[in-house]
Amino acid sequence: MSSPIDLPSPAHSHRAAPPRFFGLMKATSVFVAVTMLVQGITAGQLLSNEDGRGLHEVMGSLVTISLLLQIIAAVLVWRVGRGSARYLGFSALLLVLTSLQFAVGTNGNVAVHVPLGVALFGGGAVLVTRVWSAHA
């Protein structure tokens, strides 16, 4: 006869469910990163395309919209889903830096605009990594 097998209890067999709206925050974080990537591509278009400036400006607006959606998702995760507020703080910082980026770019200060754009893209990559590597 075989001996009984000890099965793990259901309470220990799975991780806690992520907070409500965390899937939305995952989606918006990817949207932020993609818009930032395309914004960098359109920056290169400025050098070779007459319509590059208009496209770069439109993408800048999309980056801002994506960050606003990210902030809404982060607020929902924090307040409604009772998740961490750390995503909200980081997303808000990216929005503030994006606003600064807009002002610097509008004034034509390329010496600040280009490095800040690279830093913003890095921040978008960090946001996606943090959101997708933890569930709150």
Legacy VTK file of the C-alpha trace (Angstrom):
# vtk DataFile Version 3.0
C-alpha trace
ASCII
DATASET POLYDATA
POINTS 136 float
0.000 0.000 0.000
1.180 3.505 -0.686
1.418 6.231 1.891
-0.791 9.340 1.662
0.691 12.299 -0.183
0.823 15.627 1.588
-0.551 18.260 -0.755
0.108 21.930 -0.117
-2.831 23.781 1.316
-4.715 26.026 -1.131
-3.804 29.080 0.938
-0.092 28.597 0.201
-0.297 27.382 -3.375
-0.693 30.762 -5.081
0.409 34.340 -4.691
-1.957 37.046 -3.627
-4.019 38.482 -6.431
-2.789 41.813 -7.778
-4.767 44.913 -6.835
-7.735 45.910 -8.955
-6.819 47.859 -12.089
-3.250 46.499 -12.099
-3.801 45.057 -15.583
-4.803 48.524 -16.770
-1.614 49.934 -15.285
0.422 47.281 -17.077
-1.193 48.250 -20.369
-0.692 51.983 -19.840
2.944 51.489 -18.849
3.574 49.740 -22.167
1.738 52.548 -23.970
4.017 55.088 -22.238
7.162 53.210 -23.264
6.012 52.755 -26.869
5.070 56.433 -27.277
8.431 57.452 -25.816
10.246 55.123 -28.203
8.367 56.486 -31.211
9.031 60.021 -29.946
12.746 59.263 -30.061
12.375 57.953 -33.601
10.562 61.116 -34.676
13.395 63.157 -33.180
15.671 61.524 -35.726
13.134 62.342 -38.439
13.689 66.039 -37.698
17.061 65.730 -39.394
15.856 64.182 -42.630
12.206 65.014 -43.141
10.401 68.296 -43.714
7.377 67.027 -41.789
9.513 65.738 -38.927
8.782 68.678 -36.645
5.010 68.267 -36.898
5.261 64.527 -36.291
7.564 65.112 -33.310
5.076 67.588 -31.829
2.150 65.187 -32.294
4.106 62.376 -30.644
4.967 64.705 -27.764
1.239 65.168 -27.205
0.742 61.396 -27.293
3.503 60.930 -24.714
1.722 63.400 -22.440
-1.636 61.678 -22.965
-0.088 58.262 -22.266
1.404 59.574 -19.019
-1.938 61.063 -17.965
-3.562 57.666 -18.587
-0.752 56.026 -16.605
-1.387 58.386 -13.704
-5.122 57.620 -13.783
-4.341 53.885 -13.747
-1.858 54.339 -10.890
-4.428 56.298 -8.857
-6.998 53.541 -9.443
-4.523 50.859 -8.354
-3.602 52.838 -5.256
-6.981 54.170 -4.112
-9.502 51.620 -5.394
-7.303 48.527 -5.588
-5.407 49.322 -2.384
-2.092 48.802 -4.154
1.158 50.693 -3.802
1.365 54.450 -4.416
4.960 54.186 -5.656
3.810 53.873 -9.271
1.852 57.093 -8.955
4.889 58.994 -7.701
7.135 57.727 -10.471
4.503 58.392 -13.149
3.944 61.922 -11.845
7.704 62.556 -11.949
7.786 61.444 -15.587
4.910 63.819 -16.385
6.691 66.755 -14.720
9.875 65.980 -16.657
7.844 65.678 -19.861
6.398 69.140 -19.227
9.914 70.465 -18.743
10.929 68.664 -21.937
8.150 70.415 -23.831
9.235 73.833 -22.563
12.905 73.217 -23.355
12.096 71.858 -26.819
9.778 74.745 -27.639
12.567 77.185 -26.769
14.978 75.288 -29.043
17.439 74.354 -26.300
18.708 71.169 -27.945
21.596 70.842 -25.474
19.051 70.074 -22.717
16.212 68.680 -24.839
18.113 65.710 -26.292
19.652 64.367 -23.041
16.377 64.898 -21.199
14.584 62.947 -23.933
17.013 60.066 -23.511
16.496 60.189 -19.734
12.729 60.166 -20.206
12.939 57.104 -22.423
15.034 55.418 -19.734
12.393 56.385 -17.176
9.693 54.838 -19.353
11.704 51.623 -19.554
12.140 51.614 -15.768
8.388 52.147 -15.327
7.538 49.154 -17.529
10.119 47.009 -15.763
8.833 47.904 -12.300
5.175 47.437 -13.188
5.677 44.126 -14.980
8.133 42.628 -12.460
5.908 43.047 -9.396
2.214 42.910 -8.816
2.096 45.848 -6.408
LINES 1 137
136 0 1 2 3 4 5 6 7 8 9 10 11 12 13 14 15 16 17 18 19 20 21 22 23 24 25 26 27 28 29 30 31 32 33 34 35 36 37 38 39 40 41 42 43 44 45 46 47 48 49 50 51 52 53 54 55 56 57 58 59 60 61 62 63 64 65 66 67 68 69 70 71 72 73 74 75 76 77 78 79 80 81 82 83 84 85 86 87 88 89 90 91 92 93 94 95 96 97 98 99 100 101 102 103 104 105 106 107 108 109 110 111 112 113 114 115 116 117 118 119 120 121 122 123 124 125 126 127 128 129 130 131 132 133 134 135
